[in-house]
């Protein structure tokens, strides 16, 4: 038994030593990323699995979102999780293949439904709940600032859910997986039966791992990560982890 334990220890140590480390800066947005979630959340689990298939072991530092991007841009970290590949980001970063796609939709009480919308003008009669820190779309913010749309901005998504349930707002903008995660964490599940969402998204968002152009290893790590991500999808692991996400695995 002792010899077997020693052999396993040696094998594990050899495997760990054989992997190269990579440092990743991350914000927190449950259930996709957070320090206290299983595997750091769905997105960071995907990042870890992709890199380990190529012989790399990522470690994550969780920081405020803008700080994580700033420090990565300066070269302190080898990658930043996880961001849209905007024109602004492309000036300083190389963008990976998409890690995750999310649709931001309008949630409403079933007793006060949003039956139809195609343009922002269709929302003029509704009181909308927004959360500080979200980009949403430039057109949405412009409509709010001009007074075309009525909106209240709060600091956390769960506050908007509570306001919707009390009838203090008519609509809130959120990604469905995040919505259900917050319902399970902060509210009685039966409350979710009172709420529905319109299938037309305000925003379809693809997110990526960003590699800073300030580092000489950026292009190499980009290629390595993309290769590992493709392996995850080809072998079915990405789909399996996505199913775990929907079932609530990446929650505390």
One Martini backbone bead per residue (centre of mass of N, CA, C, O) as a GRO file, in nm:
protein
  252
    1UNK     BB    1   0.058   0.062  -0.021
    2UNK     BB    2   0.298   0.255   0.003
    3UNK     BB    3   0.402   0.216  -0.289
    4UNK     BB    4   0.144   0.320  -0.427
    5UNK     BB    5   0.139   0.602  -0.302
    6UNK     BB    6   0.415   0.686  -0.409
    7UNK     BB    7   0.352   0.652  -0.711
    8UNK     BB    8   0.117   0.854  -0.724
    9UNK     BB    9   0.281   1.095  -0.627
   10UNK     BB   10   0.486   1.096  -0.859
   11UNK     BB   11   0.285   1.120  -1.093
   12UNK     BB   12   0.156   1.386  -1.003
   13UNK     BB   13   0.414   1.554  -0.993
   14UNK     BB   14   0.490   1.517  -1.291
   15UNK     BB   15   0.237   1.644  -1.409
   16UNK     BB   16   0.260   1.924  -1.271
   17UNK     BB   17   0.544   1.995  -1.378
   18UNK     BB   18   0.467   1.962  -1.690
   19UNK     BB   19   0.309   2.208  -1.642
   20UNK     BB   20   0.217   2.520  -1.748
   21UNK     BB   21   0.179   2.837  -1.646
   22UNK     BB   22  -0.110   3.067  -1.615
   23UNK     BB   23  -0.224   3.400  -1.595
   24UNK     BB   24  -0.554   3.514  -1.479
   25UNK     BB   25  -0.784   3.764  -1.514
   26UNK     BB   26  -1.088   3.824  -1.310
   27UNK     BB   27  -1.401   3.859  -1.279
   28UNK     BB   28  -1.742   3.878  -1.132
   29UNK     BB   29  -2.018   3.648  -1.267
   30UNK     BB   30  -2.259   3.487  -1.176
   31UNK     BB   31  -2.196   3.161  -1.301
   32UNK     BB   32  -1.924   3.228  -1.470
   33UNK     BB   33  -1.769   3.411  -1.238
   34UNK     BB   34  -1.599   3.302  -0.930
   35UNK     BB   35  -1.423   3.218  -0.647
   36UNK     BB   36  -1.679   3.040  -0.497
   37UNK     BB   37  -1.701   2.855  -0.737
   38UNK     BB   38  -1.709   2.599  -0.927
   39UNK     BB   39  -1.422   2.642  -1.104
   40UNK     BB   40  -1.499   2.961  -1.118
   41UNK     BB   41  -1.701   2.880  -1.317
   42UNK     BB   42  -1.784   2.823  -1.634
   43UNK     BB   43  -1.572   2.986  -1.792
   44UNK     BB   44  -1.319   2.903  -1.616
   45UNK     BB   45  -1.354   2.605  -1.676
   46UNK     BB   46  -1.310   2.619  -1.977
   47UNK     BB   47  -1.029   2.743  -1.966
   48UNK     BB   48  -0.897   2.515  -1.808
   49UNK     BB   49  -0.962   2.279  -2.001
   50UNK     BB   50  -0.821   2.393  -2.250
   51UNK     BB   51  -0.532   2.421  -2.133
   52UNK     BB   52  -0.483   2.129  -2.020
   53UNK     BB   53  -0.486   1.996  -2.308
   54UNK     BB   54  -0.197   2.175  -2.358
   55UNK     BB   55  -0.021   2.190  -2.073
   56UNK     BB   56  -0.191   2.400  -1.895
   57UNK     BB   57  -0.208   2.601  -1.579
   58UNK     BB   58  -0.442   2.797  -1.454
   59UNK     BB   59  -0.453   3.110  -1.277
   60UNK     BB   60  -0.670   3.308  -1.064
   61UNK     BB   61  -0.752   3.654  -1.046
   62UNK     BB   62  -0.976   3.844  -0.850
   63UNK     BB   63  -1.125   4.139  -0.986
   64UNK     BB   64  -1.207   4.414  -1.085
   65UNK     BB   65  -1.284   4.454  -1.400
   66UNK     BB   66  -1.106   4.700  -1.482
   67UNK     BB   67  -0.851   4.599  -1.338
   68UNK     BB   68  -0.811   4.337  -1.497
   69UNK     BB   69  -0.770   4.480  -1.770
   70UNK     BB   70  -0.543   4.676  -1.700
   71UNK     BB   71  -0.329   4.467  -1.599
   72UNK     BB   72  -0.325   4.307  -1.865
   73UNK     BB   73  -0.244   4.530  -2.060
   74UNK     BB   74   0.040   4.569  -1.894
   75UNK     BB   75   0.132   4.242  -1.838
   76UNK     BB   76   0.066   4.092  -1.564
   77UNK     BB   77  -0.115   3.922  -1.748
   78UNK     BB   78  -0.192   3.671  -1.998
   79UNK     BB   79  -0.505   3.707  -1.923
   80UNK     BB   80  -0.865   3.782  -1.980
   81UNK     BB   81  -1.165   3.733  -1.790
   82UNK     BB   82  -1.443   3.820  -1.981
   83UNK     BB   83  -1.492   3.946  -2.325
   84UNK     BB   84  -1.547   4.153  -2.560
   85UNK     BB   85  -1.468   4.211  -2.917
   86UNK     BB   86  -1.386   4.505  -2.945
   87UNK     BB   87  -1.236   4.764  -3.090
   88UNK     BB   88  -1.095   4.857  -2.833
   89UNK     BB   89  -0.971   4.579  -2.754
   90UNK     BB   90  -0.810   4.533  -3.029
   91UNK     BB   91  -0.583   4.741  -2.963
   92UNK     BB   92  -0.465   4.549  -2.697
   93UNK     BB   93  -0.590   4.272  -2.808
   94UNK     BB   94  -0.637   3.929  -2.830
   95UNK     BB   95  -0.891   3.719  -2.954
   96UNK     BB   96  -1.065   3.467  -2.898
   97UNK     BB   97  -1.259   3.241  -2.929
   98UNK     BB   98  -1.559   3.178  -2.840
   99UNK     BB   99  -1.692   3.086  -2.524
  100UNK     BB  100  -1.963   3.267  -2.509
  101UNK     BB  101  -2.326   3.303  -2.531
  102UNK     BB  102  -2.553   3.586  -2.490
  103UNK     BB  103  -2.888   3.685  -2.401
  104UNK     BB  104  -3.049   3.992  -2.372
  105UNK     BB  105  -3.351   4.039  -2.193
  106UNK     BB  106  -3.694   4.094  -2.127
  107UNK     BB  107  -3.842   4.119  -1.822
  108UNK     BB  108  -4.169   4.014  -1.681
  109UNK     BB  109  -4.479   4.022  -1.581
  110UNK     BB  110  -4.749   3.833  -1.659
  111UNK     BB  111  -4.953   4.071  -1.570
  112UNK     BB  112  -4.727   4.261  -1.756
  113UNK     BB  113  -4.676   4.233  -2.065
  114UNK     BB  114  -4.449   4.194  -2.338
  115UNK     BB  115  -4.576   4.155  -2.659
  116UNK     BB  116  -4.405   4.391  -2.821
  117UNK     BB  117  -4.078   4.424  -2.995
  118UNK     BB  118  -3.827   4.611  -3.217
  119UNK     BB  119  -3.801   4.889  -3.083
  120UNK     BB  120  -3.740   5.131  -2.850
  121UNK     BB  121  -4.012   5.281  -2.896
  122UNK     BB  122  -4.188   5.036  -2.777
  123UNK     BB  123  -4.078   5.120  -2.460
  124UNK     BB  124  -4.193   5.404  -2.360
  125UNK     BB  125  -4.422   5.282  -2.141
  126UNK     BB  126  -4.180   5.172  -1.979
  127UNK     BB  127  -4.023   5.061  -1.680
  128UNK     BB  128  -3.671   5.032  -1.648
  129UNK     BB  129  -3.426   4.799  -1.538
  130UNK     BB  130  -3.093   4.871  -1.443
  131UNK     BB  131  -2.734   4.799  -1.435
  132UNK     BB  132  -2.452   4.884  -1.316
  133UNK     BB  133  -2.188   4.819  -1.573
  134UNK     BB  134  -2.348   4.789  -1.818
  135UNK     BB  135  -2.353   4.827  -2.163
  136UNK     BB  136  -2.535   4.703  -2.360
  137UNK     BB  137  -2.638   4.977  -2.549
  138UNK     BB  138  -2.598   5.280  -2.686
  139UNK     BB  139  -2.900   5.325  -2.757
  140UNK     BB  140  -3.018   5.285  -2.479
  141UNK     BB  141  -2.864   5.506  -2.324
  142UNK     BB  142  -2.954   5.738  -2.509
  143UNK     BB  143  -3.260   5.706  -2.447
  144UNK     BB  144  -3.232   5.764  -2.146
  145UNK     BB  145  -3.081   6.044  -2.157
  146UNK     BB  146  -3.319   6.178  -2.342
  147UNK     BB  147  -3.610   6.043  -2.229
  148UNK     BB  148  -3.739   5.816  -2.405
  149UNK     BB  149  -3.661   5.646  -2.156
  150UNK     BB  150  -3.751   5.471  -1.864
  151UNK     BB  151  -3.513   5.460  -1.585
  152UNK     BB  152  -3.344   5.243  -1.348
  153UNK     BB  153  -3.046   5.240  -1.146
  154UNK     BB  154  -2.855   4.975  -1.014
  155UNK     BB  155  -2.606   4.767  -0.852
  156UNK     BB  156  -2.804   4.503  -0.864
  157UNK     BB  157  -2.991   4.256  -1.002
  158UNK     BB  158  -3.169   4.166  -0.751
  159UNK     BB  159  -3.305   4.444  -0.719
  160UNK     BB  160  -3.468   4.430  -0.985
  161UNK     BB  161  -3.629   4.179  -0.920
  162UNK     BB  162  -3.771   4.294  -0.672
  163UNK     BB  163  -3.906   4.533  -0.824
  164UNK     BB  164  -4.068   4.362  -1.020
  165UNK     BB  165  -4.234   4.201  -0.806
  166UNK     BB  166  -4.351   4.492  -0.688
  167UNK     BB  167  -4.402   4.692  -0.948
  168UNK     BB  168  -4.169   4.927  -0.992
  169UNK     BB  169  -4.124   4.770  -1.258
  170UNK     BB  170  -4.165   4.633  -1.590
  171UNK     BB  171  -3.853   4.598  -1.665
  172UNK     BB  172  -3.570   4.377  -1.733
  173UNK     BB  173  -3.220   4.330  -1.794
  174UNK     BB  174  -3.121   3.988  -1.882
  175UNK     BB  175  -2.972   3.688  -1.837
  176UNK     BB  176  -3.119   3.386  -1.792
  177UNK     BB  177  -2.906   3.237  -1.620
  178UNK     BB  178  -2.873   3.464  -1.414
  179UNK     BB  179  -3.162   3.485  -1.325
  180UNK     BB  180  -3.191   3.191  -1.211
  181UNK     BB  181  -2.960   3.213  -1.011
  182UNK     BB  182  -3.086   3.447  -0.841
  183UNK     BB  183  -3.347   3.310  -0.765
  184UNK     BB  184  -3.214   3.071  -0.609
  185UNK     BB  185  -3.054   3.261  -0.403
  186UNK     BB  186  -3.292   3.508  -0.319
  187UNK     BB  187  -3.553   3.329  -0.389
  188UNK     BB  188  -3.838   3.197  -0.431
  189UNK     BB  189  -3.908   2.987  -0.685
  190UNK     BB  190  -4.213   3.070  -0.726
  191UNK     BB  191  -4.151   3.359  -0.836
  192UNK     BB  192  -4.069   3.273  -1.131
  193UNK     BB  193  -4.374   3.217  -1.224
  194UNK     BB  194  -4.431   3.542  -1.260
  195UNK     BB  195  -4.208   3.525  -1.486
  196UNK     BB  196  -4.099   3.659  -1.802
  197UNK     BB  197  -3.981   3.659  -2.152
  198UNK     BB  198  -3.863   3.801  -2.432
  199UNK     BB  199  -3.720   3.658  -2.721
  200UNK     BB  200  -3.619   3.932  -2.796
  201UNK     BB  201  -3.318   4.064  -2.811
  202UNK     BB  202  -3.117   4.327  -2.728
  203UNK     BB  203  -2.858   4.123  -2.694
  204UNK     BB  204  -2.581   3.969  -2.857
  205UNK     BB  205  -2.319   3.796  -2.676
  206UNK     BB  206  -1.974   3.764  -2.717
  207UNK     BB  207  -1.709   3.589  -2.552
  208UNK     BB  208  -1.360   3.630  -2.434
  209UNK     BB  209  -1.023   3.583  -2.444
  210UNK     BB  210  -0.760   3.800  -2.344
  211UNK     BB  211  -0.454   3.908  -2.512
  212UNK     BB  212  -0.178   4.088  -2.462
  213UNK     BB  213   0.027   4.277  -2.677
  214UNK     BB  214   0.255   4.337  -2.452
  215UNK     BB  215   0.307   4.033  -2.496
  216UNK     BB  216   0.504   3.787  -2.655
  217UNK     BB  217   0.289   3.531  -2.585
  218UNK     BB  218   0.005   3.586  -2.707
  219UNK     BB  219  -0.014   3.427  -2.978
  220UNK     BB  220   0.053   3.151  -2.862
  221UNK     BB  221  -0.177   3.134  -2.646
  222UNK     BB  222  -0.407   3.167  -2.841
  223UNK     BB  223  -0.359   2.906  -3.000
  224UNK     BB  224  -0.373   2.712  -2.761
  225UNK     BB  225  -0.657   2.778  -2.666
  226UNK     BB  226  -0.814   2.727  -2.927
  227UNK     BB  227  -0.735   2.430  -2.946
  228UNK     BB  228  -0.863   2.342  -2.675
  229UNK     BB  229  -1.152   2.439  -2.738
  230UNK     BB  230  -1.200   2.255  -2.980
  231UNK     BB  231  -1.171   1.991  -2.824
  232UNK     BB  232  -1.408   2.027  -2.633
  233UNK     BB  233  -1.623   2.029  -2.862
  234UNK     BB  234  -1.553   1.760  -3.009
  235UNK     BB  235  -1.585   1.574  -2.732
  236UNK     BB  236  -1.840   1.719  -2.553
  237UNK     BB  237  -1.764   1.896  -2.301
  238UNK     BB  238  -1.902   2.163  -2.350
  239UNK     BB  239  -2.191   2.055  -2.346
  240UNK     BB  240  -2.182   1.934  -2.061
  241UNK     BB  241  -2.119   2.203  -1.910
  242UNK     BB  242  -2.371   2.351  -2.012
  243UNK     BB  243  -2.571   2.166  -1.867
  244UNK     BB  244  -2.467   2.232  -1.583
  245UNK     BB  245  -2.538   2.527  -1.589
  246UNK     BB  246  -2.850   2.495  -1.620
  247UNK     BB  247  -2.868   2.312  -1.345
  248UNK     BB  248  -2.670   2.478  -1.125
  249UNK     BB  249  -2.367   2.398  -1.060
  250UNK     BB  250  -2.252   2.716  -1.067
  251UNK     BB  251  -2.338   2.726  -0.747
  252UNK     BB  252  -2.407   2.855  -0.391
   0.00000   0.00000   0.00000
